[in-house]
Structure formats: structure tokens, C-alpha cells
Amino acid sequence: MKSLLAVNIGSDTPIANGVNLSGAYSDASVLVSSILRNSFAVISVLLVVLLIFGGVNYIISAGSGDPKKSAQAQAIITDALIGFAVVFLAFFIIQIVEVITGMRILNSGI
């Protein structure tokens, strides 16, 4: 008997070496979990890069005495920290949804 929530996640969509999407991921929740975990990792690396870039620009602009460049560097740092807060809240909300619904979103093993 087929589940009412069954989703075809790509029995005809090849990934690599003759493996299709549904062969690599048992169901859609495993695929979504994998995408979320990887996106959190990429966003974390991007945050560190933006903070370093903004900090270096801020130090350089302090030496040149140009207030416009200093404001741009501060904006980069502020935007990176706001982005971090958004990603942290998204992760926190996902954790709350996991507890409330009992579903495993980020903890699914592949």
C-alpha cells in the first residue's frame, strides 16, 4: 500500500554514474535535510569570509581617513552579522519544528 504522502523525487533524474535521484535519496525528507545541512555549512563559511573582508576593509579605511570607505566596511560587517542572526533563527526554528512535530529534519542520516 502506497503512502498518501509519497513523493516521486526523481526516478528519471540522473545524478552521476547511472544513479538516479531516488536511488541516492530514499525520500524527499532526506534530500531536504541534506540540502539544509549543506546550506548551513556554506552560509557559515560565507559569514566568516564577509567578517574578515569587512574587518580588513575597516582597518584599511581607518588608515586612509576616508569616512565613506569606513562606512562601507561597517555596512559589510553589519550585514554579515544580520545574516548570521537570520540563519541562527532559521536553525532555531527548525529545531523547534522538530520538537513539536516529532519529525527529523536536520538529523536524518543518509
C-alpha positions as CSV (number, residue, x, y, z in Angstrom):
1,M,0.0,0.0,0.0
2,K,1.4,3.3,-1.1
3,S,1.6,6.2,1.4
4,L,-0.5,9.2,0.8
5,L,2.5,11.4,1.4
6,A,4.8,9.6,-1.0
7,V,6.5,11.9,-3.4
8,N,8.4,11.0,-6.6
9,I,11.7,12.7,-6.1
10,G,13.2,11.9,-9.5
11,S,13.2,8.3,-10.6
12,D,14.1,9.6,-14.0
13,T,16.6,12.3,-12.9
14,P,20.2,11.0,-13.2
15,I,22.8,12.4,-10.8
16,A,26.1,10.6,-11.7
17,N,27.4,7.2,-12.8
18,G,23.9,5.9,-13.7
19,V,22.5,6.6,-10.2
20,N,19.2,8.5,-10.3
21,L,17.9,10.9,-7.6
22,S,15.5,8.4,-6.0
23,G,18.3,5.9,-5.8
24,A,20.6,8.2,-3.9
25,Y,17.9,9.6,-1.5
26,S,15.2,7.3,-0.1
27,D,12.6,10.0,0.2
28,A,12.2,13.8,-0.1
29,S,12.9,14.4,3.6
30,V,16.4,13.0,3.3
31,L,17.0,15.2,0.3
32,V,15.7,18.4,2.0
33,S,17.7,17.5,5.2
34,S,20.9,17.2,3.1
35,I,20.3,20.5,1.3
36,L,19.6,22.3,4.6
37,R,22.7,20.9,6.4
38,N,24.9,21.8,3.4
39,S,23.4,25.3,3.1
40,F,24.1,26.0,6.8
41,A,27.7,25.0,6.2
42,V,28.1,27.1,3.1
43,I,26.5,30.1,4.9
44,S,28.8,29.7,7.9
45,V,31.9,29.9,5.7
46,L,30.4,32.9,3.8
47,L,29.8,34.6,7.2
48,V,33.5,34.2,8.2
49,V,34.7,35.4,4.8
50,L,32.5,38.5,4.9
51,L,33.5,39.3,8.5
52,I,37.2,39.1,7.6
53,F,36.7,41.1,4.4
54,G,34.8,43.8,6.3
55,G,37.3,43.9,9.1
56,V,40.3,44.2,6.7
57,N,38.5,47.0,4.8
58,Y,37.7,48.7,8.0
59,I,41.3,48.7,9.1
60,I,42.5,49.9,5.7
61,S,39.9,52.7,5.6
62,A,40.9,53.8,9.1
63,G,44.5,54.4,7.8
64,S,43.3,56.3,4.7
65,G,41.0,58.6,6.7
66,D,38.2,58.2,4.2
67,P,34.8,58.1,6.1
68,K,32.9,56.7,3.0
69,K,35.1,53.6,2.9
70,S,34.8,53.2,6.6
71,A,31.0,53.3,6.4
72,Q,31.0,50.7,3.6
73,A,33.2,48.4,5.7
74,Q,30.9,48.9,8.7
75,A,27.9,48.1,6.5
76,I,29.6,44.8,5.3
77,I,30.2,43.8,8.9
78,T,26.7,44.8,10.0
79,D,25.1,42.9,7.1
80,A,27.1,39.8,7.8
81,L,26.0,39.9,11.5
82,I,22.4,40.4,10.5
83,G,22.7,37.5,8.1
84,F,24.2,35.4,10.9
85,A,21.2,36.2,13.1
86,V,18.7,35.2,10.4
87,V,20.5,31.9,9.8
88,F,20.7,31.2,13.5
89,L,17.0,32.0,13.9
90,A,16.2,29.7,10.9
91,F,18.2,26.9,12.5
92,F,16.5,27.5,15.9
93,I,13.0,27.5,14.2
94,I,13.8,24.2,12.5
95,Q,14.8,22.7,15.9
96,I,11.5,23.9,17.4
97,V,9.6,22.4,14.5
98,E,11.4,19.1,15.0
99,V,10.5,19.0,18.7
100,I,6.8,20.0,18.1
101,T,6.1,17.7,15.2
102,G,8.5,14.8,16.1
103,M,9.9,14.9,12.5
104,R,13.6,14.6,12.0
105,I,14.6,17.4,9.6
106,L,18.3,18.0,10.2
107,N,19.2,14.8,11.9
108,S,18.3,12.3,9.1
109,G,21.2,10.1,8.3
110,I,22.0,9.5,4.6
